[in-house]
Amino acid sequence: MKFCEHILCIFLIVVLTARGAPTLNVRNPGENGHSDSVITTSTTKATTSTLKPSGDSVSEEKLSIKSAQSEPDCASAVFPSQVFASHPRDDKVYVKPSKIPESGFTRAGLTKFTSAFGVHILGDYMVPDDKLSYLTELLASVLDNDQDGLVDATQNTILDTIRSSNAMMVILSGNEESIEKLLDPAKGLPPEYSCMMFLLVEQAKNIIRGGPHQKNCPEDLEKVTDRGLGFVVDFISQAAYPVTFSLNEESSMRMENLYNSALGKGWFLPQNIPVSSGEFCDEDCKRLSFQSWLATSILDQDKCSCIKANVFKLCTSEEIRNISPDDFAYFASALKRPTAYSSPAIIAE
């Protein structure tokens, strides 16, 4: 399926959060399998920012305290590139997981990885290999829309930005406690990793090849859906910042108009965005939440979480179409689900 030229503009517009000091961001799976909150540890301050409602997610205070226990030595930090030496080519897609050699990643329980055009996807030993392969194919299909084995010209800047931030996706087989362990400097990732990489995490149970991506509320509340595409959207959006608005001026203008209209007409209620004690949701936080919910609603994902959160009132594609048909048509054309990835770039062994 050929994506429109502006496909990643909506993906990237999802995030406007400013990056100052290098950070290690861990997306924390909330209730209903929705990746809700972002726990951020920086070189100067340990903070927890909730960008979508976190439901019954892991204690934010506990994570903040653990993150603050060990300040990293960023001056001497070096990215462990040798860990990924078995995937030497950044013009290829390695769909078969390889073993992660002994390192800070293995100390945190991450044992294997795949790669798509130099972007790595990591998992622990209990994550089925096919879940890693599935996410790798999804990411590759976004970066190489025409599946000719080459990253599309419109995606090169995006890919360069992702690589330069050492951004990676992580799948964990466990529950919220496994995220606590990942952030625990005594058991998980070394503190200095926060100086030089960007990670987003999702639970393995929410990555289902061929699985449903929508549910009805409240009758399907316990139904598990596939967040594969949503996870890829979240990852590209955050990892490719700050090239957010550099790809397409029309996307930027349309998104700005939608944001202002949603605020004015009560479709978006930023006062309901949950934040940690003592923190507040600034303008960047509000825009991130709005645009992230907009993207998932256009994709008809996370309807139940959207309704329960009461932050964004347009929880389905049909509701957005009825409110703003022209804008819906524009962004929906960029958010079509990718087809199965098959190209000369794949290395299956």
C-alpha positions as CSV (number, residue, x, y, z in Angstrom):
1,M,0.0,0.0,0.0
2,K,1.5,3.3,-1.1
3,F,1.4,5.9,1.6
4,C,0.8,9.5,0.7
5,E,3.9,11.8,0.8
6,H,2.8,13.2,4.1
7,I,2.3,9.9,5.9
8,L,4.7,10.5,8.7
9,C,3.7,14.1,9.3
10,I,0.7,13.0,11.4
11,F,3.0,10.4,13.0
12,L,5.5,13.0,13.9
13,I,3.1,15.8,14.8
14,V,1.9,13.6,17.6
15,V,4.8,14.8,19.8
16,L,5.7,18.4,20.6
17,T,7.4,17.8,23.9
18,A,10.6,19.7,24.2
19,R,13.8,17.8,24.7
20,G,16.5,19.4,26.8
21,A,19.0,17.1,28.5
22,P,19.4,13.6,27.0
23,T,16.6,11.4,28.3
24,L,15.6,7.8,28.7
25,N,11.9,7.5,28.1
26,V,9.9,4.4,29.0
27,R,6.4,4.2,27.8
28,N,4.4,2.5,30.5
29,P,1.5,0.2,29.5
30,G,-1.6,1.2,31.3
31,E,-5.0,-0.5,31.5
32,N,-6.6,-2.1,28.5
33,G,-3.2,-2.5,26.9
34,H,-2.9,1.2,26.1
35,S,0.6,2.7,26.3
36,D,-0.4,5.6,28.5
37,S,2.3,7.3,30.6
38,V,5.9,8.2,29.9
39,I,8.4,7.9,32.7
40,T,11.4,10.2,32.0
41,T,14.7,10.2,33.7
42,S,17.1,12.9,32.7
43,T,20.7,13.9,33.5
44,T,19.5,16.8,35.7
45,K,16.1,15.8,37.1
46,A,14.0,12.7,37.5
47,T,10.5,13.4,36.5
48,T,7.4,11.5,35.5
49,S,5.1,12.9,32.8
50,T,1.7,11.4,32.1
51,L,0.8,12.2,28.5
52,K,-2.3,10.0,28.4
53,P,-4.4,8.7,31.3
54,S,-2.4,6.0,33.0
55,G,-5.3,4.0,34.6
56,D,-4.0,1.5,37.0
57,S,-0.4,1.8,35.9
58,V,2.7,1.4,38.0
59,S,3.2,3.9,40.8
60,E,4.7,7.0,39.3
61,E,6.2,8.3,42.6
62,K,8.0,5.0,43.0
63,L,9.5,5.2,39.5
64,S,10.6,8.8,40.0
65,I,12.3,8.0,43.3
66,K,14.1,5.0,41.9
67,S,15.2,7.1,38.9
68,A,16.6,9.7,41.2
69,Q,18.6,7.3,43.3
70,S,21.6,7.2,40.9
71,E,22.6,10.2,38.9
72,P,24.4,9.0,35.6
73,D,27.9,10.0,34.7
74,C,27.1,11.4,31.2
75,A,30.5,12.8,30.6
76,S,32.0,9.4,30.2
77,A,29.0,7.5,28.8
78,V,29.5,5.7,25.5
79,F,26.7,4.1,23.5
80,P,27.2,0.3,23.5
81,S,27.2,-0.1,19.7
82,Q,29.0,-3.4,19.9
83,V,25.8,-5.0,21.3
84,F,24.2,-4.7,17.9
85,A,27.2,-5.8,15.8
86,S,25.4,-8.9,14.5
87,H,23.1,-6.6,12.5
88,P,25.8,-4.5,10.8
89,R,23.9,-3.1,7.8
90,D,21.5,-0.2,8.4
91,D,20.1,-0.6,4.9
92,K,18.6,-4.0,5.7
93,V,15.7,-5.4,7.8
94,Y,16.7,-8.2,10.2
95,V,13.4,-9.9,11.0
96,K,14.9,-12.9,12.9
97,P,15.9,-12.0,16.5
98,S,19.6,-12.2,17.4
99,K,21.0,-12.7,20.9
100,I,22.1,-9.6,22.8
101,P,25.6,-10.2,24.2
102,E,26.3,-9.6,27.9
103,S,25.7,-5.9,28.5
104,G,23.6,-3.4,30.5
105,F,20.7,-4.6,28.4
106,T,21.0,-8.3,29.5
107,R,21.4,-7.1,33.1
108,A,17.9,-5.6,32.7
109,G,16.6,-8.8,31.2
110,L,16.6,-7.9,27.6
111,T,18.1,-10.8,25.6
112,K,17.3,-10.5,21.9
113,F,16.7,-7.9,19.2
114,T,15.7,-7.3,15.6
115,S,16.5,-4.3,13.4
116,A,14.8,-2.3,10.7
117,F,17.1,0.1,8.8
118,G,19.3,0.5,11.8
119,V,16.5,0.9,14.3
120,H,16.5,-1.8,17.0
121,I,13.6,-3.6,18.7
122,L,14.5,-5.4,21.9
123,G,12.7,-8.0,24.0
124,D,13.2,-10.3,27.0
125,Y,13.6,-14.0,26.7
126,M,9.9,-14.8,27.2
127,V,8.7,-12.5,24.4
128,P,7.9,-14.7,21.4
129,D,10.2,-14.2,18.4
130,D,7.3,-13.5,16.1
131,K,6.2,-10.5,18.1
132,L,9.6,-8.9,17.5
133,S,9.5,-9.8,13.9
134,Y,6.0,-8.4,13.5
135,L,6.9,-5.0,14.9
136,T,10.1,-5.0,12.7
137,E,8.0,-5.6,9.6
138,L,5.5,-2.8,10.6
139,L,8.3,-0.3,11.2
140,A,10.0,-1.3,7.9
141,S,6.7,-0.9,6.0
142,V,6.3,2.6,7.3
143,L,9.9,3.6,6.4
144,D,9.8,1.7,3.0
145,N,6.3,2.3,1.8
146,D,6.8,1.1,-1.7
147,Q,8.7,-2.0,-0.5
148,D,11.5,-1.6,-3.0
149,G,14.1,-2.3,-0.3
150,L,15.1,1.4,0.1
151,V,14.0,3.9,2.7
152,D,11.6,6.3,0.9
153,A,13.1,9.7,0.2
154,T,10.5,11.5,2.3
155,Q,11.4,9.3,5.3
156,N,15.2,9.8,5.2
157,T,15.2,12.8,7.6
158,I,13.0,11.0,10.0
159,L,15.1,7.9,10.0
160,D,18.3,10.0,10.5
161,T,16.7,11.7,13.5
162,I,15.7,8.4,15.0
163,R,19.1,6.9,14.6
164,S,20.9,10.0,16.0
165,S,18.9,9.7,19.2
166,N,19.7,6.0,19.6
167,A,16.0,5.3,19.8
168,M,14.8,1.8,20.3
169,M,11.5,-0.1,20.9
170,V,11.2,-2.5,23.8
171,I,8.7,-5.4,24.3
172,L,8.4,-6.9,27.8
173,S,6.7,-10.1,28.7
174,G,5.9,-9.1,32.2
175,N,3.5,-6.6,33.8
176,E,4.2,-3.2,35.3
177,E,6.7,-4.7,37.7
178,S,9.0,-5.5,34.8
179,I,9.1,-1.8,33.9
180,E,10.0,-1.0,37.5
181,K,12.9,-3.5,37.2
182,L,13.9,-1.9,33.9
183,L,14.3,1.4,35.6
184,D,15.9,0.1,38.8
185,P,19.6,1.1,38.7
186,A,20.5,-1.9,40.9
187,K,18.8,-4.5,38.7
188,G,17.9,-2.8,35.4
189,L,19.4,-0.5,32.8
190,P,22.6,1.2,33.9
191,P,21.9,4.9,34.8
192,E,24.3,6.1,32.2
193,Y,22.0,4.7,29.5
194,S,19.8,7.7,30.2
195,C,22.5,9.9,28.7
196,M,22.4,8.4,25.3
197,M,19.3,6.6,24.3
198,F,15.5,6.8,23.9
199,L,13.4,3.8,24.7
200,L,9.6,3.1,24.4
201,V,8.2,0.0,26.0
202,E,5.0,-2.0,25.4
203,Q,3.8,-5.3,26.9
204,A,4.1,-8.3,24.7
205,K,0.4,-9.3,25.3
206,N,-0.6,-6.2,23.4
207,I,1.4,-7.1,20.2
208,I,-0.7,-9.6,18.3
209,R,0.0,-10.3,14.6
210,G,-3.3,-10.4,12.8
211,G,-5.2,-9.5,16.0
212,P,-8.1,-7.0,16.3
213,H,-7.2,-3.4,16.8
214,Q,-10.5,-2.1,18.1
215,K,-13.0,-3.0,20.8
216,N,-16.5,-1.8,21.8
217,C,-17.3,-0.4,25.3
218,P,-18.2,-1.6,27.8
219,E,-18.9,-5.1,26.5
220,D,-15.4,-5.7,25.1
221,L,-13.6,-4.1,28.0
222,E,-11.5,-7.1,28.8
223,K,-10.7,-7.9,25.1
224,V,-7.0,-7.8,24.2
225,T,-6.3,-5.9,21.0
226,D,-3.2,-5.5,18.8
227,R,-1.3,-2.3,19.6
228,G,1.4,-3.0,17.0
229,L,0.6,-0.1,14.7
230,G,-0.2,2.2,17.5
231,F,3.1,1.4,19.2
232,V,5.0,2.1,15.9
233,V,3.2,5.4,15.6
234,D,4.1,6.4,19.2
235,F,7.7,5.4,18.6
236,I,8.2,7.3,15.4
237,S,6.4,10.3,16.7
238,Q,8.6,10.7,19.8
239,A,11.9,9.4,18.5
240,A,11.9,11.6,15.4
241,Y,11.3,14.8,17.2
242,P,12.3,17.7,16.6
243,V,11.7,17.3,12.8
244,T,8.0,17.3,13.6
245,F,6.9,20.2,11.4
246,S,9.6,20.2,8.8
247,L,8.0,17.7,6.4
248,N,4.7,19.3,5.4
249,E,3.4,22.8,6.0
250,E,-0.2,21.8,5.3
251,S,-0.2,19.1,8.0
252,S,1.2,21.6,10.5
253,M,-1.5,24.2,9.6
254,R,-4.4,21.7,9.7
255,M,-3.3,20.3,13.0
256,E,-3.0,23.8,14.5
257,N,-6.5,24.6,13.4
258,L,-7.9,21.4,14.7
259,Y,-6.2,21.9,18.1
260,N,-7.6,25.4,18.5
261,S,-11.0,24.3,17.4
262,A,-11.1,21.3,19.8
263,L,-10.2,23.6,22.7
264,G,-12.8,26.2,21.7
265,K,-15.6,23.7,21.2
266,G,-14.9,21.5,24.2
267,W,-13.8,18.4,22.2
268,F,-10.5,18.4,24.1
269,L,-10.4,18.8,27.9
270,P,-6.7,19.3,28.9
271,Q,-7.7,19.9,32.5
272,N,-8.5,16.1,32.7
273,I,-5.0,15.1,31.7
274,P,-3.5,13.4,34.8
275,V,-0.2,14.5,36.0
276,S,2.1,13.6,38.9
277,S,1.8,15.4,42.2
278,G,3.6,18.7,42.0
279,E,3.7,18.7,38.2
280,F,1.6,20.4,35.6
281,C,0.7,19.8,32.0
282,D,2.2,22.6,30.0
283,E,1.4,23.6,26.4
284,D,3.7,21.0,24.9
285,C,2.1,18.3,27.1
286,K,-1.4,19.4,26.0
287,R,-0.6,19.4,22.3
288,L,1.0,16.0,22.7
289,S,-2.0,14.5,24.4
290,F,-4.4,16.0,21.8
291,Q,-2.5,14.9,18.8
292,S,-1.8,11.5,20.1
293,W,-5.4,10.9,20.9
294,L,-6.4,12.2,17.5
295,A,-4.1,9.8,15.7
296,T,-5.3,6.8,17.6
297,S,-9.0,7.8,17.1
298,I,-8.4,8.1,13.3
299,L,-7.0,4.6,13.4
300,D,-10.0,3.5,15.5
301,Q,-7.8,2.2,18.3
302,D,-8.1,2.6,22.1
303,K,-11.7,3.6,22.0
304,C,-12.4,2.3,25.5
305,S,-9.4,4.2,27.0
306,C,-10.4,7.3,25.2
307,I,-14.0,7.3,26.6
308,K,-12.8,6.5,30.1
309,A,-10.1,9.2,30.1
310,N,-12.6,12.0,29.2
311,V,-9.7,14.0,27.7
312,F,-10.6,13.7,24.0
313,K,-14.3,13.5,23.1
314,L,-13.8,12.2,19.5
315,C,-13.0,8.5,20.2
316,T,-13.7,7.0,16.8
317,S,-12.9,7.9,13.2
318,E,-16.6,8.4,12.4
319,E,-16.9,11.1,15.1
320,I,-13.9,13.0,13.7
321,R,-15.2,12.6,10.1
322,N,-18.5,14.2,11.2
323,I,-16.9,17.1,12.9
324,S,-14.3,17.9,10.3
325,P,-14.6,15.9,7.1
326,D,-11.9,17.7,5.1
327,D,-9.3,17.3,7.9
328,F,-10.3,13.7,8.5
329,A,-9.8,12.8,4.8
330,Y,-6.4,14.5,4.8
331,F,-5.0,12.8,7.9
332,A,-6.8,9.5,7.3
333,S,-5.1,9.2,3.9
334,A,-1.8,9.3,5.8
335,L,-2.7,6.8,8.5
336,K,-3.7,3.8,6.4
337,R,-2.6,0.6,7.9
338,P,0.5,-0.8,6.2
339,T,0.4,-4.0,4.2
340,A,2.6,-7.0,5.0
341,Y,6.2,-6.1,4.4
342,S,8.1,-8.0,1.7
343,S,11.2,-6.5,0.1
344,P,14.8,-7.1,-1.0
345,A,15.9,-5.4,2.3
346,I,14.8,-8.4,4.4
347,I,17.5,-10.6,5.9
348,A,15.6,-13.6,7.4
349,E,18.6,-15.5,8.8
